[in-house]
Amino acid sequence: MMEKKISAHTWKLMQVHLGYNDEEMALFQNNPKTEGIISKLPELMKMKFVFEVVQSHGCGCRHKKGDRIYFDGSGQLIPELSPKRICAFSISAASQLIFTAQELIYAGVNPNDMRLNRVGCYDVGVHCGGWGNIVLEFWAEG
């Protein structure tokens, strides 16, 4: 029989954190992917995901080159490190790379090895009938 890697204490902490009842927790624990993900959480929680504006033109939120938006390893915005105003359209684009970075970490791959590490807000810019556009470059710290 294979030994469990996750302690009962950790499972209980997860149940409390996620607000699961016992039935939901049983479903969560019995998912074959869950244990592998939970085993990577300590590594993930040490990380910061950084998105730097590398290009900006006509941005209504006034993001400029060099601005950085920070998220923790679980994908939560770190407001004290980020600009006071953040465009919702850039956040939706950034969320795709946060998900990808987390998946790489779960697979044991350094998220900084991601090849396609740039995204942009979905406004197409004034030359294509929109207003403005920014491009964000991703990397992980920690």
Residue pairs with C-beta under 8 A, 6 or more apart in sequence:
4 35
5 35
5 39
6 35
6 38
6 39
10 38
11 25
11 29
14 20
14 25
14 28
14 38
15 25
15 28
18 24
18 28
20 28
28 34
29 35
36 106
37 106
40 105
40 106
43 73
43 105
44 73
44 74
44 102
44 105
45 72
45 73
45 74
46 73
46 142
47 72
47 73
47 105
47 111
47 140
47 141
47 142
48 70
48 71
48 72
48 73
48 78
48 81
48 140
48 141
48 142
49 70
49 71
49 72
49 73
49 75
49 97
49 98
49 101
49 111
49 138
49 139
49 140
50 68
50 69
50 70
50 138
50 139
50 140
50 141
51 68
51 69
51 70
51 71
51 90
51 94
51 97
51 119
51 136
51 137
51 138
52 66
52 67
52 68
52 136
52 137
52 139
53 63
53 64
53 65
53 66
53 67
53 68
53 134
53 135
53 136
54 65
54 118
54 135
54 136
54 137
55 65
55 120
55 133
55 134
55 135
56 63
56 64
56 65
56 67
56 132
56 133
56 134
56 135
57 125
57 126
57 132
57 133
57 134
58 125
58 126
58 131
58 132
58 133
59 87
59 121
59 132
59 133
59 134
60 87
60 131
60 132
61 85
61 86
61 87
61 90
62 85
63 83
63 86
63 87
63 90
63 134
67 83
68 81
68 82
68 83
69 77
69 82
69 83
69 86
69 90
69 91
69 94
69 136
70 77
70 78
70 81
70 82
71 77
71 78
71 94
71 98
72 78
73 102
73 105
73 142
75 95
75 98
75 99
75 102
77 86
77 91
87 121
87 134
89 121
89 122
89 123
90 120
90 121
90 134
90 136
92 121
92 122
93 119
93 120
93 121
93 122
93 136
94 119
94 136
94 138
96 119
97 114
97 117
97 119
97 138
100 111
100 114
101 111
101 114
101 138
101 140
102 111
104 110
104 111
104 113
104 114
105 111
110 140
111 139
111 140
112 139
112 140
114 138
117 137
117 138
117 139
118 135
118 136
118 137
118 138
119 135
119 136
119 138
120 133
120 134
120 135
120 136
121 133
121 134
123 130
123 131
123 132
123 133
124 130
124 133
125 131
125 132
125 133
126 132
